[in-house]
Amino acid sequence: MGFSLEAVREAHRLIQGLARTTPLVEALSFSDQAGQPILLKLETLQPIGAFKIRGAAHALLRLDEAARRRGVVCCSTGNHGKAVAYAARHLGIKATICLSNLVPEAKVQGIAAQGATIRRCGTSQDDAQREADRLVREKGYTDISPFDHRNVILGQATIALELLTECPDLTQIVVPLSGGGLLGGIAVAAKQIKPSIRVTGVSMAEGAAMHESLKAGHPIHVAEAPSLADTLGGGINLTNQWTFKLCCDFADETLLVSEEEIYRGMQALFRRERLIAEGGGAVGIAALLAGKLKLDGPTAMIISGQNADLDQIIAVAKGEPVRVGDRMVKG
Ligand SMILES: *Cc1c(COP(=O)(O)O)cnc(C)c1O
């Protein structure tokens, strides 16, 4: 299918310099509670504060000269846009990022700081994608999908290489899940290295497009809802090419966490480990604390990003309620 270990290793070599090999650290407070080693893969320490630099860097590095000259466009819930903007700036490529009005201000600022052109459009990922499609037709830009793109998936898959090289004993990897580039990439690579490993995806309870699609047996439309895990919003495309099949074939399980559970996950990472994670980066810990994971050995949690609004992080750290859409959430 084009996701051989050799292809993942090649991606890993290519992205050096743009993406980092991130630390894997045991979180003793969670290990003690869980009765199994809990290891945190700190993608929060990537240059853009999230793992998405891996896929974006790989996709841009693979473009030919003509495509690089024309420029790139993408839609994004924030982190992919920041990653594309960052990689494009370093490679001298013009980037336009299409964002719906659901994308939080901290993420918009982060993208603007990388010098990319920003288009705000509509209130869903679908609206943002339509604008990206229009720019592809009118300007000849190359669209870099946030997840359903072979080179993006291979980039995200490099996390599995790092995990199983550093810690071959892992029995499970827990992965935040939206479009499934991260889960699909990690699962297809990890199972080639260690077929017995369990790979679990975690999404927010409302608007979990991949989870609902896997249940239905085909990609379905799911309404987008406000969430502390805003970065996990958006559909998987009814014409999904890669990630639905990868998640179907290689992920063992997907599960859901509530807004209150996500709040508690973010708070526990901050209070116990002094780590900042955005909601989407804390869903694995949220599932752990809620007793929703089946643990049978050393477990790696992908702490996928840290780009939350500062006010939100401070409120969660203090235990104050935070606004999510039109309601207030507290752990
Ligand atoms: C994009 C993103 C995810 C989900 O990745 P997918 O490949 O879309 O499933 C998880 N966490 C963070 C912080 C993200 O930015």
The ligand as a MOL file (V3000), in Angstrom:
LIG
                    3D

  0  0  0     0  0            999 V3000
M  V30 BEGIN CTAB
M  V30 COUNTS 15 15 0 0 0
M  V30 BEGIN ATOM
M  V30 1 C -4.1690 17.1500 14.0560 0
M  V30 2 C -4.0020 16.8010 15.4740 0
M  V30 3 C -4.3880 15.5460 15.9670 0
M  V30 4 C -5.0650 14.5050 15.1160 0
M  V30 5 O -4.3370 14.1070 13.9720 0
M  V30 6 P -5.0970 13.4170 12.7540 0
M  V30 7 O -4.0220 12.9640 11.8560 0
M  V30 8 O -5.9730 14.4570 12.1110 0
M  V30 9 O -5.9200 12.3080 13.3090 0
M  V30 10 C -4.1610 15.2850 17.3080 0
M  V30 11 N -3.6100 16.1850 18.1330 0
M  V30 12 C -3.2110 17.4000 17.7040 0
M  V30 13 C -2.6080 18.3480 18.6780 0
M  V30 14 C -3.4030 17.7540 16.3520 0
M  V30 15 O -3.0180 18.9640 15.9390 0
M  V30 END ATOM
M  V30 BEGIN BOND
M  V30 1 1 1 2
M  V30 2 1 2 3
M  V30 3 2 2 14
M  V30 4 1 3 4
M  V30 5 2 3 10
M  V30 6 1 4 5
M  V30 7 1 5 6
M  V30 8 2 6 7
M  V30 9 1 6 8
M  V30 10 1 6 9
M  V30 11 1 10 11
M  V30 12 2 11 12
M  V30 13 1 12 13
M  V30 14 1 12 14
M  V30 15 1 14 15
M  V30 END BOND
M  V30 END CTAB
M  END
